Amino acid sequence: MEQNSKVTMWAAQTQTVLDVVNTDGVSYVKKEYIDKKYGETAWIFRTAYDFFIRRFQAKVAKPKEAESPVWIYMDPKWASAGQGTVLMRLEVPESQILFFDLRKWSEVLNLSYVGEGKEEFEKELQRQGVRDPMEIFSKPFYPLLKNKVQKSWDRIFEIEHVESQYIQGAVWCIKKEWIKDITVL
């Protein structure tokens, strides 16, 4: 695509987010929202998000106000957060988006190995006596295995042959000028 091209994407957000965008012209995500939403399992999400944020910052400069990405989708069916949310159709500059495979992102959120070599990796876990793959991240005994898993996560960004319905994106914020249509769910 051209450098200044825009991509139609979809986001589901709360009315509060929309109110902030309408008032301030932009809305950012704070990490504290993750902790509040996920409680004692928040460390799992922070692990995945910290990886993602490092990769995202390498592509798109992170504004100081942004602490975590805003998820956007090529297919509106994935952008549903339930009743009481608003579905936004956005026109976002492609240069502001980091695209990835949402199916593989689910594996990252489970702190799992992603992609080719998964069976061999699982056999390696068995050889080393790891019963629960989550132990790789929750205990300090497996730095090499943890590194292998984290390196595999880069595969989420391999989207050349991924159907558009499975492409998710991230932006650092939602800007008012990006919003082209709003539907209350």
C-alpha positions, 0 to 999 in steps of 0.5 A: 500500500501507499505510504499515506494509504488508509485502512478500514478497521473496526474497534469495539469500545465502551461509551466512556472511550467514545466520550473521551475521544469526543472531548479530547480528540484522542483516547489511550489505554492505560495498563491499570485497566489490564490489572483491573480487568484480569486480577490475579491472572493479569501477570499472564496478560502483562507478559504477552502485552509487554512482548507485543509493546516492544515489537509495536514500538519498533514499528510505530513510535509510542506516544508518552500517553499510551501505555498499551495498544488499542485492538482493531480488526479488519473483520467487524465480527471480531470487534464485538465486546458485548452489549453496551459497547460501541462499534467504530468503523475507523479509517486508520493510516496504515503507517500507524498500524501493526498487523498480526494474526489474531489466532496466533495472538491467542496462543501468545495470550496463553504463553504458548509456543507459536508455529512450526516446531510446536510438537518438538517443543512439547516433547522437549518440555516432557523431557525436562519434566515440565507438566504445565507450560505456564511453569516456564513463565511462572517459575525461574527455572526455565530461561532457555525454554522461555526464550524459545517460546518468546522467539516463536511469538514473532510468528504472529506478524507473519500475515502474508497468507492470512485471510483478512478475517483473521487479521488484527491490528494495533494502534496506540490510540483512537483519534476522533478523525479516524472514526467514520461510523458508530453503532451502539451494540 
